[in-house]
């Protein structure tokens, strides 16, 4: 994965690289976007669009799941002020 691929995936989901996201928020956005183009819910659904959304979700989740966390007090208070 490249940073450009990550940025494109975030953009497709309507996120920005500076957004602080949770896994829950990513999954909720993925579900909402797929519902808009799913063949069971939309008559003129494009299977390529679902594949594009699924690939973007994989790209974002791969990045999130490989992220290294710091458990320092500074990082804790930065995330939970």
C-alpha positions as CSV (number, residue, x, y, z in Angstrom):
1,X,0.0,0.0,0.0
2,X,1.2,3.5,-0.8
3,X,0.2,6.7,1.0
4,X,-1.6,7.8,-2.2
5,X,-3.7,4.6,-2.2
6,X,-4.6,5.3,1.4
7,X,-5.5,8.9,0.6
8,X,-7.7,7.8,-2.3
9,X,-9.5,5.2,-0.1
10,X,-10.1,7.8,2.6
11,X,-11.4,10.2,0.0
12,X,-13.8,7.6,-1.5
13,X,-15.2,7.1,2.1
14,X,-15.5,10.9,2.5
15,X,-12.7,11.0,5.1
16,X,-9.7,13.3,5.3
17,X,-6.2,12.1,6.2
18,X,-6.3,14.3,9.4
19,X,-9.5,12.8,10.6
20,X,-9.3,10.8,13.8
21,X,-11.3,7.6,13.0
22,X,-12.4,4.6,14.9
23,X,-12.8,1.1,13.4
24,X,-16.5,1.4,14.2
25,X,-16.8,4.7,12.2
26,X,-14.9,3.1,9.2
27,X,-17.2,0.1,9.2
28,X,-20.3,2.2,9.5
29,X,-19.3,4.3,6.6
30,X,-18.5,1.2,4.5
31,X,-21.9,-0.3,5.2
32,X,-23.7,3.0,4.4
33,X,-21.8,3.4,1.1
34,X,-22.3,-0.2,0.0
35,X,-26.1,0.0,0.7
36,X,-26.3,2.9,-1.8
37,X,-24.9,0.7,-4.6
38,X,-25.9,-2.9,-3.6
39,X,-27.7,-4.9,-6.3
40,X,-30.3,-6.1,-3.9
41,X,-31.3,-2.5,-3.0
42,X,-30.6,-0.6,-6.2
43,X,-31.9,-1.6,-9.6
44,X,-29.0,-0.2,-11.7
45,X,-26.2,-1.3,-9.3
46,X,-22.7,-1.3,-10.6
47,X,-20.7,-4.3,-9.3
48,X,-17.4,-2.5,-10.0
49,X,-18.4,0.2,-7.5
50,X,-18.9,-2.4,-4.7
51,X,-15.5,-3.9,-5.5
52,X,-14.0,-0.4,-5.4
53,X,-15.6,0.3,-2.0
54,X,-14.5,-3.1,-0.6
55,X,-11.0,-2.5,-1.8
56,X,-10.9,0.9,-0.2
57,X,-12.2,-0.6,3.1
58,X,-9.5,-3.2,3.0
59,X,-6.8,-0.6,2.4
60,X,-8.0,1.6,5.3
61,X,-8.4,-1.4,7.6
62,X,-5.0,-2.8,6.7
63,X,-3.5,0.5,7.7
64,X,-5.5,0.7,10.9
65,X,-4.7,-2.9,11.9
66,X,-1.0,-2.5,11.3
67,X,-0.8,0.8,13.3
68,X,1.6,0.8,16.2
69,X,0.2,2.3,19.4
70,X,2.0,4.2,22.0
71,X,0.9,3.8,25.6
72,X,2.8,6.7,26.9
73,X,1.0,9.2,29.2
74,X,1.5,11.9,26.7
75,X,-0.2,9.9,24.0
76,X,-3.0,8.9,26.3
77,X,-3.8,12.5,27.3
78,X,-3.5,13.6,23.7
79,X,-6.2,11.1,22.7
80,X,-8.3,11.5,25.9
81,X,-7.9,15.0,27.2
